[in-house]
Amino acid sequence: MAIAKDSDFKGLRGKLGGVVVYERLGTLCVRRRPDGFKPAGAGQLAQQRRMASANIFYKAAKHAGVAAYWKDAPKPAGCTGYNLFIRENIRAFSAEGLLEAPEKVKLTVKTGLELPDGPVLEREAEGKAVVRWKNVTNYPGCAADDRLVVVLMRGGRHFDLRYLHAPTGIARRGDERCEIVLPAPLAAYGLVYVFMLSADGRQVSNSLYMGNIK
């Protein structure tokens, strides 16, 4: 910015070639016109697409009731449940904004419970499988009547979530197994996630991607 004499510009104000003439607090000033914004690079555009998809995914998680668990999740000071959800899940999306890494999706983060020991998905047929686990370790705060919640997704361009049985689950920790059979309306939802939910619905474990049963 430079200070100019009014006689030099004869009352002119505004954009003049490569400069802008204006008054500030009664003083006539001249500054260079700012250069135009540089177009976003490929990396920046890819990150914008990932962010947009992560935001849509958060809305889907909120609609399903899963996002509520993130409010009580351990997080740095000043970080909200939304911030933490985006930070943990944005890595699951491709440069095109597709859900291409389902194993990187985190539906819940631990607020007091642990997953049981060695959960595995045993695929029996297309759309049919069994989740099995063991209760070898006596984890503090965990109980035999904790529920195993099964959540299904489609992936790709589809970010919506569906509960297999109910938002509160059916199988209990003490059962050491949970049968999965995709009903016709959920035939396209082959990505399987599980997490433990306390009987009072207040605490959850980390979620775990079990695989694709389609």
Accessible surface in RSA format (square Angstrom, percent):
REM  Atomic radii and reference values for relative SASA: ProtOr
REM  Chains: A
REM  Algorithm: Lee & Richards
REM  Probe-radius: 1.40
REM  Slices: 20
REM RES _ NUM      All-atoms   Total-Side   Main-Chain    Non-polar    All polar
REM                ABS   REL    ABS   REL    ABS   REL    ABS   REL    ABS   REL
RES MET A   1   150.35  77.9  75.70  50.1  74.64 177.7  69.09  58.7  81.26 107.7
RES ALA A   2    58.14  53.5  52.17  80.5   5.97  13.6  57.87  81.5   0.28   0.7
RES ILE A   3   129.49  73.7  98.81  73.6  30.68  73.9  98.81  71.2  30.68  83.3
RES ALA A   4    22.92  21.1   8.27  12.8  14.65  33.3  14.90  21.0   8.02  21.2
RES LYS A   5   150.51  73.4 144.62  88.7   5.89  14.0  93.13  83.8  57.38  61.1
RES ASP A   6    74.01  51.8  67.42  67.1   6.59  15.6  32.43  76.3  41.58  41.5
RES SER A   7    84.27  71.2  63.07  84.2  21.20  48.8  56.67 120.7  27.60  38.7
RES ASP A   8    95.90  67.2  62.89  62.6  33.00  78.0  21.19  49.9  74.71  74.5
RES PHE A   9    43.62  21.8  42.15  26.1   1.47   3.8  43.62  26.4   0.00   0.0
RES LYS A  10   180.17  87.9 149.61  91.8  30.57  72.8 103.35  93.0  76.82  81.8
RES GLY A  11    46.80  57.7   0.00   N/A  46.80  57.7  24.58  67.5  22.22  49.8
RES LEU A  12    94.93  52.9  93.45  66.9   1.48   3.7  94.93  66.7   0.00   0.0
RES ARG A  13    97.50  40.9  68.47  34.9  29.03  69.1  49.64  67.8  47.86  29.0
RES GLY A  14    29.18  36.0   0.00   N/A  29.18  36.0  28.53  78.3   0.65   1.5
RES LYS A  15   143.58  70.0 117.88  72.3  25.70  61.2  67.64  60.9  75.94  80.9
RES LEU A  16    59.42  33.1  50.52  36.1   8.90  22.4  55.00  38.6   4.42  11.9
RES GLY A  17    65.50  80.8   0.00   N/A  65.50  80.8  45.77 125.6  19.73  44.2
RES GLY A  18    51.56  63.6   0.00   N/A  51.56  63.6  33.97  93.2  17.59  39.4
RES VAL A  19    45.71  30.1  45.71  41.4   0.00   0.0  45.71  39.7   0.00   0.0
RES VAL A  20    18.60  12.2  18.60  16.8   0.00   0.0  18.60  16.2   0.00   0.0
RES VAL A  21     1.09   0.7   0.00   0.0   1.09   2.6   0.00   0.0   1.09   3.0
RES TYR A  22    57.52  26.9  55.26  31.4   2.26   5.9  48.58  36.5   8.94  11.0
RES GLU A  23   100.22  57.5  73.21  55.4  27.02  64.3  21.68  41.9  78.54  64.1
RES ARG A  24   140.33  58.9 133.98  68.3   6.36  15.1  31.43  43.0 108.90  66.0
RES LEU A  25   162.48  90.5 119.59  85.6  42.89 107.8 132.41  93.0  30.06  80.9
RES GLY A  26    71.51  88.2   0.00   N/A  71.51  88.2  31.04  85.2  40.47  90.6
RES THR A  27    52.22  37.1  48.38  49.0   3.84   9.2  23.06  31.0  29.16  44.1
RES LEU A  28    13.38   7.5   8.53   6.1   4.85  12.2   8.53   6.0   4.85  13.1
RES CYS A  29     3.26   2.5   3.26   3.6   0.00   0.0   0.00   0.0   3.26   3.5
RES VAL A  30    21.84  14.4  19.91  18.0   1.94   4.7  19.91  17.3   1.94   5.2
RES ARG A  31    96.86  40.7  92.19  47.0   4.67  11.1  33.67  46.0  63.18  38.3
RES ARG A  32   183.44  77.0 171.13  87.2  12.31  29.3  70.69  96.6 112.75  68.3
RES ARG A  33    98.17  41.2  90.24  46.0   7.93  18.9  11.69  16.0  86.48  52.4
RES PRO A  34   106.68  77.7  79.24  72.2  27.44  99.7  90.21  74.5  16.47 102.4
RES ASP A  35   119.53  83.7  93.83  93.4  25.69  60.8  35.43  83.4  84.10  83.9
RES GLY A  36    67.47  83.2   0.00   N/A  67.47  83.2  41.94 115.1  25.53  57.2
RES PHE A  37   207.94 104.0 180.45 111.8  27.49  71.5 184.15 111.6  23.79  68.1
RES LYS A  38   188.74  92.1 164.82 101.1  23.91  56.9 109.80  98.8  78.94  84.1
RES PRO A  39   127.36  92.8 101.49  92.5  25.87  94.0 113.23  93.5  14.14  87.9
RES ALA A  40    37.85  34.8  14.33  22.1  23.52  53.5  16.97  23.9  20.88  55.3
RES GLY A  41    40.72  50.2   0.00   N/A  40.72  50.2  35.58  97.6   5.14  11.5
RES ALA A  42    85.37  78.5  69.01 106.5  16.36  37.2  72.91 102.7  12.46  33.0
RES GLY A  43    56.11  69.2   0.00   N/A  56.11  69.2  42.06 115.4  14.05  31.5
RES GLN A  44   103.70  58.0  92.67  67.7  11.03  26.3  34.14  72.7  69.56  52.8
RES LEU A  45    73.26  40.8  72.87  52.1   0.39   1.0  72.87  51.2   0.39   1.0
RES ALA A  46    10.09   9.3  10.09  15.6   0.00   0.0  10.09  14.2   0.00   0.0
RES GLN A  47    87.96  49.2  87.90  64.2   0.06   0.2  42.74  91.0  45.22  34.3
RES GLN A  48    89.10  49.8  80.41  58.8   8.68  20.7  41.26  87.8  47.84  36.3
RES ARG A  49   104.40  43.8 100.60  51.3   3.80   9.1  49.85  68.1  54.55  33.1
RES ARG A  50    64.04  26.9  64.04  32.6   0.00   0.0   8.18  11.2  55.85  33.9
RES MET A  51    75.16  38.9  75.16  49.7   0.00   0.0  66.38  56.4   8.78  11.6
RES ALA A  52    54.21  49.8  45.88  70.8   8.33  18.9  52.82  74.4   1.39   3.7
RES SER A  53    11.20   9.5  10.84  14.5   0.36   0.8   0.27   0.6  10.93  15.3
RES ALA A  54     0.00   0.0   0.00   0.0   0.00   0.0   0.00   0.0   0.00   0.0
RES ASN A  55    41.99  29.0  41.31  39.9   0.68   1.6  14.40  34.7  27.59  26.7
RES ILE A  56    95.75  54.5  95.13  70.9   0.62   1.5  95.13  68.5   0.62   1.7
RES PHE A  57     0.03   0.0   0.03   0.0   0.00   0.0   0.03   0.0   0.00   0.0
RES TYR A  58    36.22  16.9  36.22  20.6   0.00   0.0  15.55  11.7  20.67  25.5
RES LYS A  59   142.05  69.3 136.32  83.6   5.73  13.6  81.74  73.6  60.31  64.2
RES ALA A  60    20.04  18.4   9.95  15.4  10.09  23.0  17.66  24.9   2.38   6.3
RES ALA A  61     0.00   0.0   0.00   0.0   0.00   0.0   0.00   0.0   0.00   0.0
RES LYS A  62   137.27  67.0 124.74  76.5  12.53  29.8  68.90  62.0  68.37  72.8
RES HIS A  63   165.75  90.6 134.11  93.2  31.64  80.9  90.46  93.2  75.28  87.6
RES ALA A  64    20.22  18.6   4.16   6.4  16.05  36.5  12.37  17.4   7.85  20.8
RES GLY A  65    35.82  44.2   0.00   N/A  35.82  44.2  29.31  80.4   6.51  14.6
RES VAL A  66     0.06   0.0   0.06   0.1   0.00   0.0   0.06   0.1   0.00   0.0
RES ALA A  67     4.67   4.3   2.37   3.7   2.30   5.2   2.53   3.6   2.14   5.7
RES ALA A  68    54.28  49.9  45.06  69.5   9.22  21.0  47.20  66.5   7.09  18.8
RES TYR A  69    41.66  19.4  38.84  22.1   2.81   7.3  23.40  17.6  18.25  22.5
RES TRP A  70     0.62   0.2   0.57   0.3   0.05   0.1   0.62   0.3   0.00   0.0
RES LYS A  71   149.92  73.1 133.52  81.9  16.40  39.1  79.36  71.4  70.56  75.2
RES ASP A  72   108.10  75.7  82.93  82.5  25.17  59.5  24.91  58.6  83.19  83.0
RES ALA A  73     4.10   3.8   0.00   0.0   4.10   9.3   0.00   0.0   4.10  10.9
RES PRO A  74   102.34  74.6  78.26  71.3  24.08  87.5  90.87  75.0  11.47  71.3
RES LYS A  75    66.18  32.3  31.10  19.1  35.08  83.5  30.88  27.8  35.30  37.6
RES PRO A  76    73.74  53.7  59.03  53.8  14.71  53.5  71.25  58.8   2.49  15.5
RES ALA A  77   111.47 102.5  69.65 107.5  41.82  95.1  81.51 114.8  29.96  79.4
RES GLY A  78    83.39 102.8   0.00   N/A  83.39 102.8  45.76 125.6  37.63  84.3
RES CYS A  79    26.62  20.1  14.66  16.3  11.96  28.1  11.78  29.8  14.84  16.0
RES THR A  80    72.31  51.4  68.15  69.1   4.16   9.9  70.30  94.4   2.01   3.0
RES GLY A  81     9.14  11.3   0.00   N/A   9.14  11.3   3.08   8.5   6.05  13.6
RES TYR A  82    72.74  34.0  69.66  39.6   3.09   8.0  59.25  44.5  13.49  16.6
RES ASN A  83    64.52  44.5  58.69  56.7   5.83  14.0  16.88  40.6  47.64  46.0
RES LEU A  84     7.86   4.4   7.79   5.6   0.07   0.2   7.86   5.5   0.00   0.0
RES PHE A  85     0.00   0.0   0.00   0.0   0.00   0.0   0.00   0.0   0.00   0.0
RES ILE A  86    11.42   6.5  11.42   8.5   0.00   0.0  11.42   8.2   0.00   0.0
RES ARG A  87   121.44  51.0 114.00  58.1   7.44  17.7  63.93  87.4  57.51  34.9
RES GLU A  88    22.15  12.7  22.11  16.7   0.03   0.1   2.81   5.4  19.33  15.8
RES ASN A  89     0.05   0.0   0.05   0.1   0.00   0.0   0.05   0.1   0.00   0.0
RES ILE A  90    28.80  16.4  28.74  21.4   0.05   0.1  28.74  20.7   0.05   0.1
RES ARG A  91   124.85  52.4 106.29  54.2  18.56  44.2  46.34  63.3  78.51  47.6
RES ALA A  92     0.23   0.2   0.03   0.1   0.19   0.4   0.23   0.3   0.00   0.0
RES PHE A  93     5.28   2.6   0.00   0.0   5.28  13.7   0.05   0.0   5.24  15.0
RES SER A  94     6.62   5.6   4.99   6.7   1.63   3.7   6.59  14.0   0.03   0.0
RES ALA A  95    32.11  29.5  29.25  45.1   2.86   6.5  29.25  41.2   2.86   7.6
RES GLU A  96   113.58  65.2  98.52  74.5  15.05  35.8  46.97  90.9  66.61  54.4
RES GLY A  97     5.45   6.7   0.00   N/A   5.45   6.7   1.91   5.2   3.55   7.9
RES LEU A  98    49.88  27.8  49.88  35.7   0.00   0.0  49.88  35.0   0.00   0.0
RES LEU A  99     6.89   3.8   0.00   0.0   6.89  17.3   0.00   0.0   6.89  18.5
RES GLU A 100   119.63  68.7  87.50  66.2  32.12  76.5  30.92  59.8  88.71  72.4
RES ALA A 101    11.69  10.7  10.96  16.9   0.73   1.7  11.69  16.5   0.00   0.0
RES PRO A 102    25.13  18.3  25.13  22.9   0.00   0.0  25.13  20.7   0.00   0.0
RES GLU A 103   107.97  62.0  84.43  63.9  23.54  56.0  49.70  96.1  58.27  47.6
RES LYS A 104    96.82  47.2  89.07  54.6   7.75  18.5  47.58  42.8  49.24  52.4
RES VAL A 105     6.50   4.3   0.02   0.0   6.48  15.6   0.02   0.0   6.48  17.6
RES LYS A 106    82.93  40.5  82.93  50.9   0.00   0.0  45.77  41.2  37.16  39.6
RES LEU A 107     0.00   0.0   0.00   0.0   0.00   0.0   0.00   0.0   0.00   0.0
RES THR A 108     1.08   0.8   0.00   0.0   1.08   2.6   0.00   0.0   1.08   1.6
RES VAL A 109    21.07  13.9  20.81  18.8   0.25   0.6  20.81  18.1   0.25   0.7
RES LYS A 110    82.87  40.4  78.55  48.2   4.32  10.3  38.58  34.7  44.29  47.2
RES THR A 111    30.35  21.6   6.53   6.6  23.82  56.8  12.19  16.4  18.16  27.5
RES GLY A 112    32.72  40.4   0.00   N/A  32.72  40.4  18.63  51.1  14.09  31.6
RES LEU A 113     0.71   0.4   0.64   0.5   0.07   0.2   0.64   0.5   0.07   0.2
RES GLU A 114    55.31  31.8  54.71  41.4   0.60   1.4   8.36  16.2  46.95  38.3
RES LEU A 115    34.15  19.0  27.81  19.9   6.34  15.9  27.81  19.5   6.34  17.1
RES PRO A 116     6.36   4.6   0.00   0.0   6.36  23.1   1.28   1.1   5.08  31.6
RES ASP A 117    28.77  20.2  24.41  24.3   4.36  10.3  19.25  45.3   9.51   9.5
RES GLY A 118    57.20  70.5   0.00   N/A  57.20  70.5  38.84 106.6  18.36  41.1
RES PRO A 119    28.58  20.8  15.22  13.9  13.36  48.6  15.22  12.6  13.36  83.0
RES VAL A 120    76.23  50.2  73.01  66.1   3.22   7.8  76.23  66.2   0.00   0.0
RES LEU A 121    37.76  21.0   9.38   6.7  28.39  71.4   9.38   6.6  28.39  76.4
RES GLU A 122    72.80  41.8  67.94  51.4   4.86  11.6  33.56  64.9  39.24  32.0
RES ARG A 123   122.83  51.6  90.07  45.9  32.76  78.0  36.84  50.3  85.99  52.1
RES GLU A 124    95.77  55.0  58.32  44.1  37.45  89.2  33.47  64.7  62.30  50.9
RES ALA A 125    51.43  47.3  42.77  66.0   8.66  19.7  51.42  72.4   0.01   0.0
RES GLU A 126   126.02  72.4  98.31  74.4  27.71  66.0  31.83  61.6  94.19  76.9
RES GLY A 127    11.42  14.1   0.00   N/A  11.42  14.1   9.54  26.2   1.88   4.2
RES LYS A 128    83.33  40.7  83.33  51.1   0.00   0.0  26.52  23.9  56.81  60.5
RES ALA A 129     0.00   0.0   0.00   0.0   0.00   0.0   0.00   0.0   0.00   0.0
RES VAL A 130     1.91   1.3   1.91   1.7   0.00   0.0   1.91   1.7   0.00   0.0
RES VAL A 131     0.10   0.1   0.10   0.1   0.00   0.0   0.10   0.1   0.00   0.0
RES ARG A 132    87.28  36.6  87.07  44.4   0.21   0.5  29.47  40.3  57.81  35.0
RES TRP A 133     5.64   2.3   0.17   0.1   5.48  12.9   2.96   1.6   2.69   4.4
RES LYS A 134   125.84  61.4 125.84  77.2   0.00   0.0  73.82  66.4  52.02  55.4
RES ASN A 135    59.74  41.2  30.74  29.7  29.00  69.8  24.62  59.2  35.13  34.0
RES VAL A 136   123.68  81.4  94.00  85.1  29.68  71.5  99.16  86.2  24.52  66.5
RES THR A 137    67.87  48.3  53.36  54.1  14.51  34.6  39.16  52.6  28.71  43.4
RES ASN A 138   143.43  98.9 117.78 113.8  25.64  61.8  39.51  95.1 103.92 100.4
RES TYR A 139    57.82  27.0  52.85  30.1   4.97  12.9  29.22  22.0  28.60  35.3
RES PRO A 140   120.42  87.8 100.82  91.9  19.61  71.3 112.57  92.9   7.85  48.8
RES GLY A 141    66.34  81.8   0.00   N/A  66.34  81.8  38.77 106.4  27.56  61.7
RES CYS A 142    27.33  20.7   4.35   4.8  22.98  54.0   4.61  11.7  22.72  24.5
RES ALA A 143    46.92  43.1  38.89  60.0   8.03  18.3  46.92  66.1   0.00   0.0
RES ALA A 144    71.50  65.7  58.32  90.0  13.19  30.0  61.23  86.2  10.27  27.2
RES ASP A 145    61.66  43.2  60.49  60.2   1.17   2.8  22.88  53.9  38.78  38.7
RES ASP A 146     3.63   2.5   3.63   3.6   0.00   0.0   0.00   0.0   3.63   3.6
RES ARG A 147    51.50  21.6  51.50  26.3   0.00   0.0   3.32   4.5  48.18  29.2
RES LEU A 148     1.97   1.1   1.82   1.3   0.16   0.4   1.82   1.3   0.16   0.4
RES VAL A 149     0.00   0.0   0.00   0.0   0.00   0.0   0.00   0.0   0.00   0.0
RES VAL A 150     2.35   1.5   0.02   0.0   2.33   5.6   0.02   0.0   2.33   6.3
RES VAL A 151     0.76   0.5   0.76   0.7   0.00   0.0   0.76   0.7   0.00   0.0
RES LEU A 152     0.00   0.0   0.00   0.0   0.00   0.0   0.00   0.0   0.00   0.0
RES MET A 153     0.00   0.0   0.00   0.0   0.00   0.0   0.00   0.0   0.00   0.0
RES ARG A 154    86.28  36.2  62.35  31.8  23.93  57.0   7.79  10.7  78.49  47.6
RES GLY A 155     5.78   7.1   0.00   N/A   5.78   7.1   3.20   8.8   2.59   5.8
RES GLY A 156    30.97  38.2   0.00   N/A  30.97  38.2  26.05  71.5   4.92  11.0
RES ARG A 157   183.36  77.0 160.40  81.8  22.96  54.7  56.80  77.6 126.56  76.7
RES HIS A 158    84.84  46.4  81.44  56.6   3.40   8.7  49.33  50.8  35.50  41.3
RES PHE A 159    19.14   9.6  13.98   8.7   5.16  13.4  13.98   8.5   5.16  14.8
RES ASP A 160    31.04  21.7  28.35  28.2   2.68   6.3  25.83  60.8   5.21   5.2
RES LEU A 161     9.50   5.3   0.72   0.5   8.78  22.1   0.72   0.5   8.78  23.6
RES ARG A 162    96.88  40.7  95.22  48.5   1.65   3.9  25.81  35.3  71.06  43.1
RES TYR A 163    43.10  20.1  27.07  15.4  16.03  41.7  23.33  17.5  19.77  24.4
RES LEU A 164    21.23  11.8   3.97   2.8  17.26  43.4   3.97   2.8  17.26  46.5
RES HIS A 165    71.51  39.1  36.69  25.5  34.81  89.1  25.65  26.4  45.86  53.4
RES ALA A 166    32.45  29.8  28.96  44.7   3.49   7.9  31.52  44.4   0.93   2.5
RES PRO A 167    74.88  54.6  73.37  66.9   1.50   5.5  73.37  60.6   1.50   9.3
RES THR A 168    83.68  59.5  83.68  84.8   0.00   0.0  64.78  87.0  18.89  28.6
RES GLY A 169     9.40  11.6   0.00   N/A   9.40  11.6   0.53   1.5   8.87  19.9
RES ILE A 170   102.27  58.2  95.79  71.4   6.48  15.6  99.66  71.8   2.61   7.1
RES ALA A 171     9.03   8.3   5.91   9.1   3.12   7.1   8.87  12.5   0.16   0.4
RES ARG A 172    99.32  41.7  99.32  50.6   0.00   0.0  24.35  33.3  74.97  45.4
RES ARG A 173    14.89   6.3  14.89   7.6   0.00   0.0  13.19  18.0   1.70   1.0
RES GLY A 174    43.10  53.1   0.00   N/A  43.10  53.1  18.68  51.3  24.42  54.7
RES ASP A 175    76.04  53.3  53.88  53.6  22.15  52.4  17.02  40.0  59.02  58.9
RES GLU A 176    58.68  33.7  53.84  40.7   4.84  11.5  14.06  27.2  44.62  36.4
RES ARG A 177    97.57  41.0  94.47  48.2   3.11   7.4  43.01  58.8  54.57  33.1
RES CYS A 178     5.88   4.4   2.27   2.5   3.61   8.5   3.61   9.1   2.27   2.4
RES GLU A 179    81.34  46.7  71.79  54.3   9.55  22.7  19.42  37.6  61.91  50.6
RES ILE A 180     0.00   0.0   0.00   0.0   0.00   0.0   0.00   0.0   0.00   0.0
RES VAL A 181    74.30  48.9  63.46  57.5  10.84  26.1  63.46  55.1  10.84  29.4
RES LEU A 182    21.98  12.2   3.99   2.9  17.98  45.2   3.99   2.8  17.98  48.4
RES PRO A 183    58.15  42.4  47.55  43.3  10.60  38.5  58.15  48.0   0.00   0.0
RES ALA A 184    91.64  84.3  64.44  99.5  27.19  61.9  72.15 101.6  19.48  51.6
RES PRO A 185   113.81  82.9  80.73  73.6  33.08 120.2  93.82  77.5  19.99 124.2
RES LEU A 186    21.05  11.7  21.05  15.1   0.00   0.0  21.05  14.8   0.00   0.0
RES ALA A 187    53.20  48.9  49.10  75.8   4.10   9.3  50.37  70.9   2.83   7.5
RES ALA A 188    54.73  50.3  44.55  68.7  10.18  23.2  46.55  65.6   8.17  21.6
RES TYR A 189    16.11   7.5  16.11   9.2   0.00   0.0   8.24   6.2   7.87   9.7
RES GLY A 190     1.68   2.1   0.00   N/A   1.68   2.1   0.50   1.4   1.18   2.6
RES LEU A 191    13.65   7.6  13.65   9.8   0.00   0.0  13.65   9.6   0.00   0.0
RES VAL A 192     0.00   0.0   0.00   0.0   0.00   0.0   0.00   0.0   0.00   0.0
RES TYR A 193     0.12   0.1   0.12   0.1   0.00   0.0   0.12   0.1   0.00   0.0
RES VAL A 194     0.26   0.2   0.26   0.2   0.00   0.0   0.26   0.2   0.00   0.0
RES PHE A 195     0.32   0.2   0.32   0.2   0.00   0.0   0.32   0.2   0.00   0.0
RES MET A 196     0.00   0.0   0.00   0.0   0.00   0.0   0.00   0.0   0.00   0.0
RES LEU A 197     5.51   3.1   5.51   3.9   0.00   0.0   5.51   3.9   0.00   0.0
RES SER A 198    12.99  11.0  11.41  15.2   1.58   3.6  11.41  24.3   1.58   2.2
RES ALA A 199    59.40  54.6  25.81  39.8  33.59  76.4  27.11  38.2  32.29  85.5
RES ASP A 200    96.70  67.7  62.27  62.0  34.43  81.4  43.31 101.9  53.39  53.2
RES GLY A 201    34.64  42.7   0.00   N/A  34.64  42.7  16.90  46.4  17.73  39.7
RES ARG A 202   186.10  78.1 166.87  85.1  19.23  45.8  50.91  69.6 135.19  81.9
RES GLN A 203    70.42  39.4  70.24  51.3   0.18   0.4  13.68  29.1  56.74  43.0
RES VAL A 204     0.31   0.2   0.31   0.3   0.00   0.0   0.31   0.3   0.00   0.0
RES SER A 205     0.16   0.1   0.16   0.2   0.00   0.0   0.16   0.3   0.00   0.0
RES ASN A 206    70.59  48.7  69.39  67.1   1.20   2.9  16.12  38.8  54.47  52.6
RES SER A 207    16.52  14.0   0.54   0.7  15.98  36.8   0.00   0.0  16.52  23.1
RES LEU A 208    64.22  35.8  61.89  44.3   2.33   5.8  64.22  45.1   0.00   0.0
RES TYR A 209    52.52  24.5  33.69  19.2  18.83  49.0  25.11  18.9  27.41  33.8
RES MET A 210    26.72  13.8   4.59   3.0  22.13  52.7   6.90   5.9  19.82  26.3
RES GLY A 211    15.42  19.0   0.00   N/A  15.42  19.0  15.42  42.3   0.00   0.0
RES ASN A 212    76.56  52.8  56.72  54.8  19.84  47.8  18.85  45.4  57.71  55.8
RES ILE A 213     0.00   0.0   0.00   0.0   0.00   0.0   0.00   0.0   0.00   0.0
RES LYS A 214   100.95  49.3  68.70  42.2  32.25  76.8  53.71  48.3  47.25  50.3
END  Absolute sums over single chains surface
CHAIN  1 A    12151.0       9374.4       2776.5       6841.1       5309.9
END  Absolute sums over all chains
TOTAL         12151.0       9374.4       2776.5       6841.1       5309.9
